[in-house]
C-alpha cells in the first residue's frame, strides 16, 4: 500500500505532461474529497498514512481516466459551483469560476426587485439559474435547454437543491418566442470560435459537449443575436439581459446590442478579461 505523499508524487509525475504541478495536486485533492469523502484537512495532514486497498483502487482508476484526458468532474460526477454541488456528465458543460461572476453580477442587479421573473437560456446542468434561485427564493426561475439529457441533469440538481423552477426543452435558434415575459434573461451560450480550438485543453475538446461550446467562425454571435431578438418582445419594462461572452469579442457584442435597440455595459472577470455584458432596451 502507498502513502498519500507517494500518491501526490505519482500524480505529479504521471500527469505532469498534462497539468502544472499545483493542478495535479488539486485534482488528487478533488478525487480524495469527492470520491473518498475526505475532508480538506485530511488531504493536508494524512501524507504519511497508508491508503487502504479500496481507496488505492479508486485513486489509481481515476489516474488512468485522467491520463485519457477525462475531466476530473466527469470522473467524480460532480462540480462545485457558487457554494453548491452540481451533478455533471458528458451532456453538460463543467461550470467555470468565471461563470460564478455572472451569477454574482445578476444577484447584485436584482437586489431591489421583488419576485423577479427570470429565465436561464442554455441552462445545461442548471448551475446559473439554480444558484440564483437558491439565493433568491422569491424569484420565478425557468430553465431552458435544447438537450433532454442536460435537462434531466438540471432536474436532478434542482431536486437536490430543493429549488422550485420550470423547465423547457427548446432550440433557441429555431424558437419563435420565449415561453413567457421576464424581468431578467440570462445566458451563457456557445461562444468559442473554431479558430480558438488550439487554445482549448484536450480534456475539454475530447469530452465536453461541442454543441454547448463552439460556434462557426463566420457567425460567432449567432446565439446572442437570436436571444436579443427574442428579448425584444420577452423583456418586461426595465428588464435586462445578462450574457457571458467571448473575451475577444466585447466591442462586437456592444455593436450587436446597439444594432438591435439595446444599450449595454461590459464587465471584466477576475482575470481582467471582458467576460460579461448587461443589455437593456434603449
N, C-alpha and C positions, 0 to 999 in steps of 0.2 A: 504494500500500500504506500502511496505517496503522500507527502505533506502538502498543505495548501501552498506553502512557499515554493515547493517543487512544481506545482501546477502553474503558479504565477510565472515562473521561469519558462516552463514549457509553452504556455500561451504566447509569451513574448517572442520566443524563438520560432515557434511554428507559424504564427500569424504575422510576424514582423514584416513580411513582404507585402502584406495587405493593409496593415494598420500601423500607426505610430505606437510606441511603447505604452503610453498612457491610455490609449484607446483599447489596446489588448487587455490591459488590467481592468478597465471599465467594463468591457464585455464579459470577462470572467466574473466580475462582481455581479453583473446582471444575472448571469447563469446561477450563481450561488443564491442570490436573493429571491429570484422569481421561480426557479425550479427546485432548489434545495430548501427554500423558505428560511434562509439565514437572515439575520439582521445585518445592518451595515456595520455594526460594532463587531459582529462575528468575523466579518471579512477582514477587519483591521487587526484583530488580536489573535486569530487562530492559526497564524503562519506555521507554527511548529507541530500542529496536531496532524495525526494521520487521518486521511479521509477514508470513511468506511467504503465497503465494496459497492454498495448501491450508488452512493454519491459519486464515487470514482467513475462508475459506468456512465452516469448522466453527464459528467464533465467531459469525458472522452468522446461520447457520442455527439455531444454538442460541438466539440472541437472539430470532429470530422465534417459536420454540416457547415461550420464556419469556413473550413478550408475549401468548400464548394461555393463560397461567397454568399451563403444563405444569411440574410439579416438576422441578428440575434433576436429581434422582436418576433420574427416568424418561427423561430425555434421555441421561444417561451410561450408564444401565442398571445402576448400582451405588450402594450406600450404604455408608458407613463406620460400623462399629458395634463397640465394645469391642476396638478394635485390629485388626479384620479387615475384609475387603472382601466384601460380600454382593451377589449378583445380586438385583435387584428389578425388577418390572414392574407393569403395571396390575392384576394379580391378587393383589398383595401390598401390605401397608402399608409405608410407608417407616419404618424404625425410628428412634425418637426418643432423644435424650440421656437423658431421664428413665428410659427402659427399661433403659439401662445400669446404673442404680442398682438396679434389680430383680435383675439378674444379680449385681452386687456383693453384695447382701444374701443371696442364695441361696448364693453361694460362701463367704461368711463362716459361714453357718449349717451348712454340711456339712463344715467342716474336720475335725471329729472322726469323721465317718462313713467307713467303709471300704466301697468298692464300692457306693454307694447306687443303688437303682433309682429312676429319675426319669421323668416324662412332662411334656411341654410341650403344653398343650391350646390349639388355635387357633394353631398354630405359624407360619403364614404363610411368610415366607422362611426360617424356621428360626433366626433370629438369636439368640433367647434360648437355646433348647436346645443349639444348636451351639456358641455361645460358652462355655457351661458345660462341654460335652463336651470342647472343646479344652483347657480349664484343668484338668479332672478326667477324665483319660483312663480312670480306673478305673470311672467310673460307667456304669451301663447306662441309656442315654437312649432314649426313644421320642418321636417327634414325631407329633402328630395334628392333622388339619385336615379340614374339610368339602369343601374345594376341591381337585380333582385338579390344577388348574393351579398352585395355590400349592404343593402337594406336589411338583410337578415342579421348581419353583424351589428348594425346600428340598433335594431330592435333588441338584440340581446344586451347591448350596452345600456340602452335606455332602461330595460328591466332591472339590471343590476344597480343602476343609479337611482331607481325609483323616480324616473323623470317621465312625466306625462306629456308626450309630444305626438304630433300627427305625422304620418309617413305617406309619401307619394312617389310612385315609380314613373319617371318621365324622362324623355330625351330632351334636354334643354334646347338643343339646336333645332329640333323639329316642333316643339310645342308652340301653340299659338297664343297662349295666355297662362299666367301662373294661377294656381288654384285658389287664390284669394287676394286681398289687398293688405298691405303691410306698412308698418312704420319703419322697419329695418329689413333690408335684404343683405345677406352675407354670402360670399362665395370665395372659395379657393380653387378656381377651375384649373384645368390643364393649361400650362403656360411655358413649358420648356420647349424651345425650338430644336428641331432635329440637328441643327448645326452646333448645338451646345452639348450634344451627347458625349463628346470627348471629355467633358468636364465631370461626367457622371460616373460614380464608382460602380463596379460590377455588381455589388450587392443590391443596387437599385435597378440597373439595366436588366439583370437576369431574372429578377424576382418580383419587383413591384409592378402593378398593372399599368402598362404603357398608355392605355386609353385615359387614365387619370393623370398622366404626366405630360405627354408630348403633344405638340401641335405642329402643323405644317409651317415651314419657314416662310412661305408666301402669305400666310394669313394667321399670324401668331396671336392676334387679338380676337379671333373669331368668337370665343365664348363671352368675352367682355362685351363685344358689340351686341350679341344677342340678348344678354342679360340686361344691359342698359335699355335696349328697345322694349323688352318685357316690362322693365321698371317704369317706363314712361306712363303706362296705364295702371300698374300694380302698386305704385307707391302712394301712400296716403299723404295728406298735406303735411309739409315739413319732414317727409320721410327721407331716409338716406340709404345709400348702397355702400357697402364696405367690401373691398376686394383685397386678397393677397395678390401681388403682381410680380412679374418678371423684373428683376433688379436692373436689367439692361434696357428696359423699355418705359421708363417713367414719363418721359415727355410725350411719347406716342400715346400713352394712356390718357394723359391730360387732353391731348388734341382730340382723341376719340370721344371723350366725355363731352367736351365743348361742342363737337360736331353734332351730338345727339341732344343738345339742350341742357347739359348739366354743368354746374360749377364743380370744382374738385380741389382736394388738398392731398398732397403726398406726405408720407411718413417714412422715416428711416427705421430699420431694425437695430438690434443691439450691436450688430457688426457694421453699422453705418451704411448699409445698402438700402436703396429705395425698395421697400417691401410691401407697403400698404397704400391704399388710396381710398378716400371718402368722397362720394359723389352725391350731389343733391340738385334738384331742379333749379335752373337759373330763374 
